[in-house]
Amino acid sequence: YTPPASGSFQRYEEDWPAILYNGLPYTQTVTSWTRLNNSTVGGASQGQVIWSNTAGNTVSFAFSGVAVGIGFVADRFSGNAEVFIDGISQGVIDLYHRDQDFTSVYYDGLAPGPHTLAITVLGTSHPNGSGATVNPDYVDVWDGIALADGTFEQDDGRVLRSLGWDTITDAGA
């Protein structure tokens, strides 16, 4: 398998080899990270997620770009996660939703060049939650290179620029 060439916008799925779980690719990490691949995550990107509810577990990804986004599956079993970029906390994300949903958060205004994204499972949850699971689904990266003017299909990643990627802080699902 040869991965496709990266463009200005690139989506990295949760099983991308460079996304590390407690410092290792998913296939080599501890069993406190679990892959869920079934109908309960059918709306997730590629129909799967890798999840944990163990406090202190981390997901990390080194990337080069000026904006980064993270997508999560969110439901009544979801908990809280803290996001770090280059070691600086970007705050805690509450992933609780009464019904299964999908949520994402985007961070822009990064200096061009290399960065490190880290997500820490806090092991805590919303007062109405039934668990503390963190379900990362994907990471989106924009390298900052402007795209040519034109019309793009709605499912083309380049459409994000026309939606104001450089001003979105929480893109929703």
C-alpha positions as CSV (number, residue, x, y, z in Angstrom):
1,Y,0.0,0.0,0.0
2,T,1.3,3.4,-0.9
3,P,-0.5,6.3,0.8
4,P,-1.7,9.1,-1.6
5,A,0.3,12.3,-1.9
6,S,-0.6,15.0,0.6
7,G,-2.3,18.1,-0.7
8,S,-2.9,21.5,0.9
9,F,-5.5,19.9,3.1
10,Q,-4.8,16.4,4.4
11,R,-6.9,14.1,6.5
12,Y,-5.1,11.5,8.6
13,E,-7.3,8.6,9.9
14,E,-6.9,7.4,13.4
15,D,-4.9,4.4,12.3
16,W,-2.3,6.4,10.3
17,P,1.1,5.0,11.4
18,A,2.4,8.4,12.5
19,I,-0.5,8.9,14.9
20,L,0.9,7.6,18.1
21,Y,-1.0,6.1,21.1
22,N,1.1,6.4,24.3
23,G,4.1,7.0,22.0
24,L,3.5,4.0,19.7
25,P,1.5,3.3,16.5
26,Y,-1.8,1.7,17.4
27,T,-0.6,-1.8,16.3
28,Q,2.1,-1.7,19.0
29,T,0.5,0.2,21.8
30,V,-0.9,-1.0,25.1
31,T,-4.3,-2.7,25.3
32,S,-5.9,0.3,27.1
33,W,-6.4,1.6,23.5
34,T,-9.1,-0.4,21.6
35,R,-10.2,-0.3,18.0
36,L,-14.0,-0.2,17.4
37,N,-15.0,-1.1,13.9
38,N,-18.7,-1.9,13.6
39,S,-22.2,-0.4,13.0
40,T,-22.1,1.6,16.2
41,V,-19.5,4.0,14.7
42,G,-20.9,3.7,11.1
43,G,-20.9,7.5,10.7
44,A,-17.3,7.8,11.8
45,S,-14.6,8.3,9.1
46,Q,-13.9,4.9,7.7
47,G,-16.4,3.4,10.1
48,Q,-14.0,2.9,12.9
49,V,-12.4,4.7,15.9
50,I,-9.6,3.9,18.3
51,W,-10.7,4.7,21.9
52,S,-9.6,4.7,25.5
53,N,-11.1,5.7,28.9
54,T,-7.9,5.3,30.8
55,A,-6.8,8.6,32.4
56,G,-3.4,9.7,31.2
57,N,-3.5,7.8,27.9
58,T,-2.3,10.1,25.0
59,V,-2.7,10.4,21.3
60,S,0.0,12.4,19.5
61,F,0.8,13.5,16.0
62,A,3.7,15.5,14.5
63,F,2.6,17.6,11.5
64,S,3.6,20.6,9.5
65,G,1.0,23.2,8.9
66,V,-0.8,26.4,10.0
67,A,-4.1,24.8,11.1
68,V,-5.1,21.5,12.6
69,G,-8.4,19.9,13.4
70,I,-9.4,16.8,15.3
71,G,-12.6,14.8,14.8
72,F,-14.2,12.7,17.6
73,V,-17.1,10.3,18.0
74,A,-19.2,11.7,20.8
75,D,-21.9,10.0,22.8
76,R,-23.2,9.4,26.3
77,F,-20.2,7.3,27.1
78,S,-17.7,10.0,26.0
79,G,-15.6,11.9,28.5
80,N,-13.2,14.8,28.6
81,A,-9.9,15.3,26.7
82,E,-7.3,18.0,26.9
83,V,-5.7,19.1,23.7
84,F,-2.1,20.4,23.5
85,I,-0.3,22.0,20.6
86,D,3.5,22.2,21.0
87,G,3.0,21.4,24.7
88,I,0.6,24.3,25.3
89,S,-2.9,23.4,26.5
90,Q,-5.6,24.5,24.2
91,G,-8.2,23.6,26.8
92,V,-10.4,20.7,27.8
93,I,-13.0,19.3,25.3
94,D,-16.2,17.8,26.7
95,L,-17.1,15.0,24.3
96,Y,-20.4,14.1,25.9
97,H,-23.5,14.0,23.7
98,R,-26.9,12.5,24.7
99,D,-27.1,10.6,21.4
100,Q,-24.3,9.5,19.2
101,D,-22.9,12.4,17.3
102,F,-19.6,13.6,15.9
103,T,-17.7,16.7,16.9
104,S,-14.5,18.4,15.8
105,V,-12.4,21.2,17.0
106,Y,-10.0,23.2,14.8
107,Y,-7.0,25.4,15.7
108,D,-5.6,27.9,13.3
109,G,-3.1,30.7,13.4
110,L,-0.2,28.4,13.9
111,A,3.2,29.5,12.7
112,P,4.2,27.8,9.4
113,G,6.3,24.7,10.1
114,P,6.4,21.6,12.3
115,H,4.1,21.2,15.3
116,T,3.0,18.5,17.7
117,L,-0.6,17.8,18.5
118,A,-1.3,15.8,21.7
119,I,-4.6,14.7,23.2
120,T,-4.8,13.4,26.8
121,V,-7.6,11.2,28.1
122,L,-8.6,12.8,31.4
123,G,-10.8,9.9,32.7
124,T,-13.5,12.4,33.7
125,S,-16.9,13.1,32.1
126,H,-19.9,15.4,31.9
127,P,-22.3,15.1,34.9
128,N,-24.8,13.4,32.6
129,G,-22.3,11.1,31.1
130,S,-22.1,7.3,31.6
131,G,-18.4,7.0,30.8
132,A,-15.1,8.7,30.1
133,T,-14.2,7.4,26.7
134,V,-12.2,9.5,24.2
135,N,-12.8,8.4,20.6
136,P,-10.4,10.2,18.2
137,D,-11.5,9.7,14.6
138,Y,-9.2,11.8,12.4
139,V,-6.8,14.7,12.2
140,D,-7.1,17.4,9.5
141,V,-4.0,19.5,8.6
142,W,-3.8,22.6,6.4
143,D,-0.3,23.5,5.2
144,G,-1.2,27.1,4.5
145,I,-0.7,27.0,0.8
146,A,-3.5,28.9,-0.9
147,L,-5.6,27.1,-3.4
148,A,-6.4,28.2,-6.9
149,D,-9.7,30.0,-7.4
150,G,-12.5,27.8,-8.8
151,T,-15.4,25.6,-7.9
152,F,-14.9,22.5,-5.8
153,E,-17.2,19.6,-4.9
154,Q,-18.6,19.7,-1.4
155,D,-16.7,16.7,-0.4
156,D,-13.4,18.1,-1.7
157,G,-11.1,19.1,1.3
158,R,-10.3,22.4,-0.5
159,V,-13.9,23.6,0.2
160,L,-12.8,24.2,3.8
161,R,-10.9,27.2,2.7
162,S,-14.0,28.7,1.2
163,L,-15.7,28.1,4.5
164,G,-13.1,30.2,6.3
165,W,-10.8,27.5,7.7
166,D,-8.6,30.2,9.0
167,T,-11.3,31.5,11.2
168,I,-13.0,28.3,12.4
169,T,-12.4,27.3,16.0
170,D,-15.1,24.7,16.3
171,A,-16.3,23.3,13.0
172,G,-18.9,20.9,14.5
173,A,-19.6,17.6,12.9
